[in-house]
Amino acid sequence: MTAAHPHRSPHIPVLLADVVEQLQPVAGETYIDGTFGAGGYTRAILEAAPCRVIAIERDPTAFANGQALVAEFGGRLSLVSETFSNMEEAAASAGAERVHGVVLDIGVSSMQLDDPARGFSFLRDGPLDMRMSQNGPSAADVVNHMDEEDLANILFNLGEERRSRAIARAIVKARTEAPITTTKALAGIVERVLGRARGDEKHPATRTFQALRIHVNDELGELERALEAAERLLVPGGRLLVVTFHSLEDRIVKHFLQERSGKTPGGSRYLPAPSGPASAPSFRIVNTRGFTPNKEETDANPRARSARLRVGLRTEAPAWSGTAPGSPFA
């Protein structure tokens, strides 16, 4: 858990009770928490049974803060600095060839959102950064150097922003006058393009910031690779749990589990329909509709409102080799 900060709220794990109930931790088994954050899921799993957790964290700040939890649980917790798409390497480094469960909480944590220095949010001014791992190109690099068409495509495809072209055009015009380096500057550009309806609680820059964050951190690519890695790592009967917060993430998880369970995914404007032969089902879907927070949780934690938990039970079939012919993941 991070130290107290005047502008920072603690990260509240979403659907925590459902995650523990669906994971069903057992003494002596090994689980992966692929998105450690403040350690909420990890702590709950370790307290539910005398098991072992291999936690993965790409954010250097969260990784450093997590060392206290490692010390608290001794040899039962291994914290690895890595991306969750590389969970096989993380597990191997911690001495595990297979695991009994994988938990992923996709998206940005409250600590990252609420820290102006990280540049994830337009609510407080800060550097336009958005990098979870704090290395590689930042959001400022993207908005100041990417060509207009590519920028518009990012806003449309990853933010589902209908006026993506107008926003991209305004960004390119603004950067000819001065570099766009702060969250306030970018939010202002977007707000001038879209305007703001009276009483509208959603800031007009919400979709633009979402799109840039997903792009900068390759979040959807990370998720697809992580799902396939989890499939290879899980023992028969092992459980894959994924908490998502918006439709792009949830669609990927839903289609992956549908495909791997032998069901044909429904139509999507983002993904082609699968065709051709499929392998034996490697997962069984636990709940077709997924699990969502109850009113008590959303009242206590408004950020949980859009969350959905999907659960897959690993079968005895071999992991699929890459992706099946015609798969939406090909």
N, C-alpha and C positions, 0 to 999 in steps of 0.2 A: 504494500500500500504506500502511495506517495505521501510525502509530508504535507502538512496543511498549507494551503495557498489561498490568498484572499480572493482570487477569481476562479478557483478551481473546485469543482464538485467531485466527490468520490465516485469511482466507477461502481455502478450497481450491476452485478451479473444478471442478465435477463433470463427468464425461464429457468432459474437455478434449480428449483424443486423438481421441475419436469426433467431437466437434464440428468440429475442424480437418479431419479426414479427410472428413467429409460435406460441409462447406462448400466444400472444394477451392479455396482462395484462389489467384487468378491475378494476375500483375503487371498493374498499371494499372487494375484493377477497384475498385469501391467497395462497401463492406459496412457494414451497420448493426449495432452491438452495442447493443441496446435496453436492456440492464440492466448498465451498466458496473461498478458495485460497486467492487471493488478492482482492476479492470482485467485480470483473468486471461485472459479470452477475447480481449479487445482485443489484449493483448501477443502472445498466441500467433498470432493472425491476421496481425498486422503482421510477425511474425518468419517466418511461413510463406512470404510472398511480398512483393515491393515494391508493395503495394497501398495503398489508402486506407481508413480506418475512420472512420465518424461514430458516436461513442459518445454514448449518452443516459443521463442520471442525474438522478433526481428528489430524491435525498438531498443536501442542501447540504454535509454533512460529506464524503461520498464525492466529490462534485464538486470541492471544494477540494483534497482529497488527490490527485485525479487530475491536477492541473496539472503535476506532475512528469513524468508519463508523456507528456503533451502536449509538453512541452519536449524530452523524450528523442527522440521520433519526429518532431519538427519539423512540417512541413506535411502529413505523412501521417495525422495524427490530429486530428480536431475533436471536442471534448467540449462537448456542449450540455446546458444545464440545462432539462429538460423531462420530461414523462411519456412513456412509450414508445407510448401510444396516439396521441400527437401526432407520430409519427415523420415524417410527411410535412412538417410545419412545420419539424421539426428538420433534415431533409435539405435543404429549401429554404434555410434559414438558412445552411447550410454549402455552398450552391451546387450541390446535386445534385438533378436531376429524377427519375432512376431509379437503382436500385441492383442489384447482382448477388447480394446475399445479405442475409438478416436473421437475427440470432441473438437469442433471448430466453431468459433463465434466470429462471423465474418464482419468486416467493417472497421470503423475507427472507434477507439475507446473514448470515454468521457474525459479522461485525463488529457488525451491528445486534443480533443475538441475544445476544451476549456483553457488550454494554455496558449495565450496569444502568440508566444514565440514560435509555436509550431506551424502557424499559418493555415490551419484547417478550416477555420470558421470566419465568417464575415461579421459576427456579432461583436468582436473586439478587434481593433486594428493591430496588425502585426505583419512580419515579413511574409510574403507570399511563397510559402515553402511546401507544406503538405507531404513531405517525405517521411514515411514511417521508419525506415532504416537510417534516415539522416545522411544518406549518400546518394549519388547519382543526380540526374537533372531534376530541378525543382519545378513547381508550378510556374514560378516566374520565368524560368527558362522556356517553358512551353509557350506561355502567352506572348513572350517577347520575340521569339524566334521561329515558331511554327508558321507555315504559310496559311493563308486564310481558309482555303478549302479543307485542308486537313484539320484545322482547328474547329471548323463548323461541323465536320463529321464526328469529332470526338464529343462535342456538346450534344449532338443529336443522338448518337448511338449509345453513349454512356450516361448521359443525363436526361435523355428523352425530352430535350428542349426543342419545342416546335419552332422557335424563332432563332435557331442556332446560327443561321447565315447572317442575320442582322446583327447578332451579338458579336460574331467573329469579325464582321466588317468594322464594327465600332472599336473593337480591341485593336485591330491593325491600324486604324486611323489614330487612335490615342497613343499608341506606342511610337508613332513617328514624331510626336511632340515631346514625349518623355517616357522613359522606361516605366513599365507597370511593375512595381516592386512590393506593394503592400496589399493586404486583403481589403482594406477600405477603398483603395483606388479601383481595384477590379470590381468590387461590389457596386461602386458608384457608376461605373461604366454600364454594367448590366441594368441597373435600376433606371438609368436614363433612357435605355432602349425600351424596356418593358413597361416602365411606369409602375405604380403601386396603387392598387385599389384600396379604398378606405375600408378598414375592417378585415383586410386579408392578413391572416396571421403568418402566412408563408412568405418569406422574403423572396423577391424576384430572382435573386442570385443563387438560390438553393440548388437548382438543377445544374447550373454552371460549375459551382464549387464541387458538387458530387462528381460530375464528369471528369474534372481535372484531377481530383483525388484518386479516382479509380484508375485513370490513365497513368499518373505519376508512379503509382505503386503496382501497376499491372495486376490489379486485384482480381479481375475475372480470369485471367490466365493462371494466376496463382491458385485460384479456387479449382479450376479444371484439373490442373496437375496434382493438386492435393487429393482430390477425390480418387484419382487413379492410383496414387501412392497408397492411400488408405486401403483400397481394394487389395493391393498386393500384400500389405502388412498384416491385415486382420486374420486371425485364426477363424476356422469354421465356428459359427455361433457368436463371433465378435460383433460389436455394434458400432455403427457409424452415426454420429449425431452432428447435425449442422444447423446452427442458428443463423438466419439471414435477416436483413433489414429492408431490402427493397426488391422490386420485381426482377431485376436483372440477375441478381445473385440467386434468388429463389428459383427462377426458371432453370438455371443451370443445374442446381441440385435436384430439382424435380425431374428433369429430363434424364439426368444421369441414373437416378434410381429406377425410373420407369424402364429405361433401356436395359440396365443390368438385371432387372427382375423379369425381363421377357415381355414387358408391356410396351406398346408402341406409344411414344410421346405424342401429344396432341400438336396441332399446327402452331407455328410461331413465326412472326415476321422477322425474327432474328436468326433462326436456325432452320436448315433444310430438313425435310422429312426423311427419316431413315428408310433404307431399302436394302435388300440383299440378306444373306444368311446371318444369323446371330449365333453367338456362343451360348453354352448352357448358362442359365441365370446364376449370377454370382451374389446377388442380394435378394432378400425378401423385404418388401416395404412393410413397416410396422403400422403406420397410420397414413392412409392415402391422402388425407387432407392436411396432415401435419398438426402440430400443437401450437396454440397461440396463447398469449397472456390473458388472464382473467381481469376483470375490471379493477379488482383490488390492486393488482400489480401495476396496471397502466396509470391508475390514480397516483400511486406512490412514485412511479418512474415513467414520466411521459415518453421518454425515448424508447420504451418497450412497445409502444403502440403498434408499430409495423412489423414486429418480430414474428418469425415463424420457425419452429423447430421441426426438421424432418429427420426420420430415423430409418436406417437400413440395417437388416440383420444379415450378416455374411453367411452364405451357404458353403457347402463343401466343394462346389465347382471351382476349377482353377480361375485365377484372375484372367480377365480378357487380355489378349495380346494387343497393347496399344488401344485402338478403337475399332469397333466392328465396321465392316463395309457399309457405307451409307449413314454411319452414325452422325448425329449432330455435333459430336466432338471431334470428328475427323478434320 
